Amino acid sequence: MTGEGVKLDISAMSKRATTQNSLNSNKILYLCICNTTEFMAINIDYIQQIAENHEGVDVEFKETTGQLDRGMETLCGMLNGNGGMVIFGIKNSGKIVGQEIGDKTTRMIGEALRRFEPSVDIRQQYIPLTDSEKYLIVFEVDGNNPDRPYSYDGRPYQRHDSVTSVMPHDKHSRMIMHRGGLKYKWDTLPNENLKFEDLDESRIHWAIRQALELGRLKDGAYTRDPIAILEKFKVLKNGVYSNAAAVLFGKDFFHYHNCIIRLACFRGIDKREFIDNQQIEGNIFDLLNEVTPFFLKHLSVSSRMEGMYRKDELEVPITALRECCANALAHMDWRKTASVGVAIYDDRIEIENAGMLPEDIPATQLTYGSHILDSHTSEPPNETIARVMYYSGVIEHWGRGLSLIFEECERAGLQQPKVTDERGVVRVTFLRPNLLGHRNDPINDPINDPINLLSDVEKNVLHIVKEHPGISRISIIPIVGKSEATVKRALKSLGEMGFVEYRGSKKTGGYFSL
């Protein structure tokens, strides 16, 4: 059958849907079988109609193979995107001129195709022009290949509209990690120099108790052996610790300069004048313990009556702010030296981390009630870190972090937070409500308010209980950032003064505010 053509309606050819949607659905393609390889042989009529529609994200014209390298760079960009075709022998205006093909041309093409990495199937066709010795040369590739990113002559390229450019390093690195799966994720990489003595054993035991208390690990998973715990958390394998072990449970961060959280409060709406400026070093759990006291210190507390009782809340729900900080640490690009930052201004709160959103989730579509939040599958860049944080209760819902943040702000009657993804930084901005004229801050109430008899720890514990009715003592500990004995004393004191009470069984009960 070599050389014989079988007519085939283009409407059945969905691989080039983007290109063909701009054309009539009744164009004719020819299916040619050469040896054992099937490929789509495009006739001149089809090319003419493509030329009339001009170039686009998946179609590019080059007048001659004198522009071969530029054409191959574009083809590389299409490979890293949704596919497309590059046609030599057509001017940018769409005029078909063709070109002669000799041994030199075919050698140049062969050498160019060998400069793609990794190797890839590029369909190549020569289309003769009527009454001419010239040809059109068509190269066509499929997109969304699991082997991407591809590079041409050592450099990766991307395609945006009809423009080809070198792919940014961050995007290239993200594609490589996605291609390699867990094998190339930073948190799973081994750290041969990390020893057990470098880890906080008490924090390891705390994490497993949290997981059991919250029912996120089965009772049979409990063990007093810290090595066994680390293996269960998949941060230790064959006697070698991973990077995740260091940032989750570490004590020394000489080689992990981004194990820092930057906490700043500014007067006004810019960074010219500090009210407070801190840089806290520690593992992920230690860092999270610092954010709640910082927010309680600098944000106003509003009050409202619910029946006979007064309910106090931060102007922005602490649940949303803490979840945002936890997500920033879980999703941060730990390969970089940048750390998580929290900045409080008069009009807003910004929480940022180094990193990028997934390609298929644009920041502009991350809004309250968005179908993307409900339908996308969570693919954290640091899956091991995120898993341990979820087990330990510092991430409330696997894959629902942003949804929880939006829901909490909606419940509090606040404007929805804004998510941006720019220059390798993901930032979530909370707009502060205007509380002037009706602000009621129990921490700064007159001396005759009973709440002023409480210590700072008791105030923090009380606020946490109000925000999380039914919370257990062990769940309060990481939020308030104090020892179990300190939290136990605070709860006892609050109970004796009539601020809180314990309800339910010893195993499943929790604390409620009165």
Number of C-alpha atoms within 10 A of each C-alpha: 9 9 10 11 13 13 12 15 12 19 14 10 13 11 14 18 16 16 19 17 11 11 16 11 13 12 16 16 20 17 17 19 17 12 8 7 7 10 14 16 20 17 16 16 12 15 17 14 15 17 21 13 13 16 19 16 21 27 23 24 23 21 21 19 20 12 11 17 15 13 22 22 23 28 31 29 30 28 30 26 22 19 24 26 25 23 25 26 23 23 18 14 12 21 15 21 15 23 20 15 15 8 8 9 14 12 10 14 16 11 11 15 16 13 14 21 18 12 12 16 9 16 14 17 17 17 16 17 16 9 6 10 11 17 20 25 22 20 18 21 22 19 17 13 16 11 17 21 27 27 25 21 16 10 14 24 25 24 24 13 10 13 13 20 13 16 18 12 11 14 17 21 14 20 20 17 17 19 16 13 11 16 12 14 20 19 25 22 16 17 16 11 9 16 14 16 10 15 19 16 16 10 17 21 17 14 25 25 20 21 21 17 20 17 12 14 17 11 12 7 12 16 13 10 10 16 17 14 19 20 14 16 20 18 26 21 15 6 12 15 23 22 23 27 28 26 23 24 24 27 17 17 16 8 8 19 13 21 26 23 26 18 20 20 22 18 15 15 12 13 13 8 11 14 12 14 11 13 12 15 18 22 25 23 22 22 21 23 19 18 24 20 16 17 20 16 12 16 18 20 21 17 16 11 9 8 7 7 10 12 16 18 21 19 21 24 17 22 18 21 23 20 21 22 25 25 22 22 29 24 22 24 25 25 13 12 12 19 20 24 20 22 19 28 20 16 14 16 20 20 21 26 26 24 24 22 19 15 10 8 12 13 18 10 13 19 17 20 12 11 11 15 19 11 8 12 11 13 12 18 25 20 19 24 24 24 17 24 23 20 24 24 20 24 22 16 14 14 19 17 19 21 18 18 22 21 17 19 23 14 9 14 11 18 14 17 24 17 22 18 18 13 11 15 17 21 25 21 17 23 20 19 15 11 12 7 6 9 13 17 17 18 17 12 12 11 10 8 11 12 18 15 12 16 11 13 18 21 19 22 22 23 20 23 24 20 19 17 13 18 18 20 18 18 19 20 20 23 22 22 21 14 11 14 10 15 21 16 13 21 23 16 15 19 17 11 14 11 17 21 18 18 12 10 8 9 8 12 14 20 23 21 22 14
